[in-house]
């Protein structure tokens, strides 16, 4: 099935994709009035994304493997079976609150993912605030969990040394944030320097939780999850959720 471009659903009340989507691609769904697009076939080989815009109901009745669902004002409704997606990006609209889905890689977006939506997500996924399907974008994601929110998988945050803007995850509803999984940071612009600082997380830390790659703090970085520095070291303050760059000596570099 064609999986790149835009499908503008016209007078028909619904459109069904009965053939599998495969490979990369961006499929944007639009309509001027309420319409439904149904993915009826399993698309486990899909690595692109489906963008669900206003007036669209996206009914996912087949697995999407590493494919990403981006909700941009529309409605996302997987069927009664537990379905797989690579990523779930929520910017605005109505996210799934009815049936469970397995997220293989990450959740992201610039909206608020409610406790009802979080309760239907399973898997060891990370977070990627902003819209990871749009290159070089900065954004803030909010989650409102019903209990402690625990990070897992790889959480990717984009920052800019040029103007100190950055992705951010905010945990509200009075619940704690438990650090876990791997923190990955990507600098989009500017030169990293001593004094650079970005508050990546806003929320109350749960206990003494740390990232699995905590040992990279106090070093020049590993070149994989944290860019490699020269004459400087990375620091992370778990109490405030702040990542910073310090001189290579004479400083306290991390705060447990």
C-alpha positions in Angstrom: 0.0 0.0 0.0 1.1 3.6 -0.7 2.5 5.0 2.6 4.0 8.3 1.6 2.0 11.5 0.9 -1.4 12.7 1.9 -4.8 10.9 1.8 -7.6 13.4 1.8 -10.8 11.5 2.5 -13.6 13.0 0.6 -17.3 12.1 0.5 -16.8 8.5 1.5 -17.4 8.0 5.2 -14.4 5.7 5.6 -11.4 4.3 3.8 -9.8 1.0 4.6 -6.2 -0.1 4.0 -6.4 -3.8 3.4 -2.8 -4.2 2.2 0.2 -4.0 4.5 2.3 -0.9 4.8 6.1 -1.6 4.6 9.3 0.3 4.8 9.7 4.1 5.6 7.3 6.9 4.6 5.0 9.5 6.0 1.3 9.1 5.5 -0.8 12.2 6.4 -4.5 11.7 6.8 -6.8 14.7 6.3 -10.5 15.4 5.9 -12.8 18.4 6.0 -15.4 16.5 8.0 -15.5 13.5 10.3 -14.0 10.5 8.5 -12.5 7.2 9.4 -9.3 5.5 8.1 -8.9 1.9 9.0 -5.6 0.0 8.9 -7.0 -3.5 8.5 -3.8 -5.3 7.6 -0.8 -6.1 9.8 2.1 -3.8 8.9 4.9 -5.2 11.1 7.5 -4.1 8.5 6.4 -0.5 8.6 9.0 2.0 9.8 7.4 5.3 8.8 4.6 7.3 10.5 0.9 7.9 10.1 -0.2 11.5 10.9 -3.8 11.7 12.2 -5.1 15.2 11.6 -8.3 16.9 12.7 -11.6 15.2 11.6 -9.8 11.9 11.2 -10.4 8.7 13.2 -7.5 6.3 12.7 -8.7 2.8 13.5 -5.6 0.6 13.9 -6.7 -3.0 13.4 -3.2 -4.3 12.5 0.2 -4.2 14.1 2.6 -1.4 13.0 5.9 -2.8 14.2 8.3 0.2 14.4 5.8 2.6 12.7 4.8 5.7 14.6 1.3 7.1 15.2 1.2 10.9 15.4 -2.1 12.4 16.7 -2.5 15.9 15.4 -6.0 16.8 16.4 -7.7 13.6 15.3 -8.8 10.4 17.1 -6.7 7.3 17.6 -8.6 4.0 18.2 -6.8 0.7 18.1 -9.2 -2.3 18.0 -9.9 -4.6 20.9 -6.7 -6.6 20.4 -3.4 -5.5 21.8 -1.6 -3.7 18.9 2.0 -2.8 18.4 3.5 0.6 17.4 7.0 1.8 17.3 6.1 5.2 18.7 3.1 7.1 20.0 3.3 10.9 19.5 0.5 13.0 21.0 0.2 16.6 20.1 -3.5 17.3 20.3 -6.8 15.5 19.8 -8.1 12.3 21.3 -5.7 9.5 22.2 -6.5 5.9 22.9 -8.2 5.2 26.2 -10.0 2.0 25.3 -7.6 -0.7 24.3 -4.0 -1.6 25.2 -1.1 -1.0 22.8 2.5 -2.1 23.0 5.0 0.7 22.4 8.3 -0.6 21.1 10.4 2.5 21.1 9.1 5.8 22.6 6.2 8.2 23.4 6.5 11.8 22.5 4.6 14.9 21.4 3.8 18.4 22.6 0.5 17.7 24.3 -0.6 16.1 27.5 -0.8 12.3 27.8 -3.4 11.6 30.5 -3.4 8.8 33.0 -6.2 7.1 31.0 -3.9 7.1 27.9 -0.8 6.0 29.9 -2.8 3.2 31.4 -3.2 1.7 27.9 0.5 1.8 27.0 2.8 -1.1 27.7 6.4 -1.9 26.8 9.8 -0.7 27.9 9.6 2.5 26.0 11.4 5.8 26.4 10.3 9.4 26.0 11.0 11.8 23.1 9.4 15.2 23.9 8.4 17.2 20.9 7.6 15.5 17.6 10.5 13.1 16.7 9.0 12.6 13.2 9.8 16.3 12.4 13.6 16.9 12.1 15.3 19.4 14.4 12.3 20.3 16.5 12.2 21.3 20.2 9.1 20.5 22.3 7.7 19.9 25.7 5.6 16.8 26.7 3.4 16.5 29.8 2.2 13.3 31.4 -0.3 13.1 34.2 0.2 9.6 35.7 -2.0 8.0 38.3 1.1 6.6 40.1 4.9 7.0 40.0 6.0 7.5 36.3 9.0 5.3 35.6 11.3 5.9 32.6 12.5 2.9 30.7 14.1 2.2 27.3 16.0 5.1 25.7 14.8 8.6 26.3 16.0 11.1 23.7 16.2 14.8 24.3 17.2 17.4 21.8 19.0 20.6 23.0 20.4 23.6 21.4 23.7 25.1 22.7 23.1 28.1 20.4 20.1 29.4 22.4 19.7 27.0 25.4 16.3 25.8 24.2 15.6 22.1 24.8 13.1 19.3 25.0 11.4 18.8 28.4 9.2 16.2 30.1 6.9 17.4 32.8 5.3 15.0 35.3 2.2 16.4 37.0 -0.8 15.2 39.1 1.4 15.1 42.2 3.2 11.9 41.2 6.9 11.1 41.3 9.3 10.6 38.4 11.4 7.5 38.7 14.6 7.8 36.5 15.5 4.7 34.6 16.6 3.5 31.2 19.1 5.4 29.1 19.3 9.1 28.6 20.4 10.2 25.1 21.0 13.8 24.3 21.3 15.3 20.8 22.7 18.8 20.3 20.9 20.4 17.3 22.8 23.7 17.0 25.7 25.7 18.5 28.9 24.7 20.3 28.8 22.9 23.6 30.6 24.9 26.3 31.1 25.1 30.1 28.0 26.6 31.7 25.5 25.2 29.2 22.5 24.0 31.2 19.1 22.5 30.3 16.3 21.5 32.6 15.1 18.3 30.8 12.7 17.1 33.5 10.2 18.8 35.7 8.8 16.7 38.5 9.6 15.2 41.9 12.3 12.5 41.8 11.3 9.2 43.2 13.7 8.0 45.9 17.3 7.6 44.6 16.4 6.5 41.1 19.0 7.0 38.4 19.6 6.4 34.7 21.1 3.1 33.7 23.9 5.1 32.1 24.5 7.2 35.2 28.3 6.4 35.0 28.6 8.6 31.9 28.1 11.7 34.1 31.4 13.1 35.3 33.0 12.0 32.0 33.5 13.6 28.6 30.7 11.5 27.3 30.5 8.3 25.3 29.9 9.7 21.9 26.7 7.6 21.6 24.3 8.8 24.2 26.1 12.0 25.2 28.2 13.9 22.7 32.0 13.7 23.4 33.4 16.9 25.0 36.9 18.2 25.1 38.2 19.6 28.4 34.7 19.4 29.9 32.5 16.9 31.6 28.8 16.2 31.7 26.8 16.6 34.9 23.2 15.8 35.8 21.3 17.0 38.9 18.6 14.5 39.6 16.9 16.7 42.1 16.1 19.4 39.5 16.3 17.3 36.4 19.0 19.5 34.9 21.8 18.5 32.5 24.8 20.7 32.4 28.4 21.0 31.3 31.2 21.6 33.8 35.0 22.1 33.6 36.9 18.9 33.6 38.3 19.4 37.1 37.7 21.1 40.4 33.9 20.7 40.4 31.2 18.4 41.8 29.9 16.8 38.7 26.8 14.9 39.6 24.1 14.8 42.3 22.5 11.6 43.3 
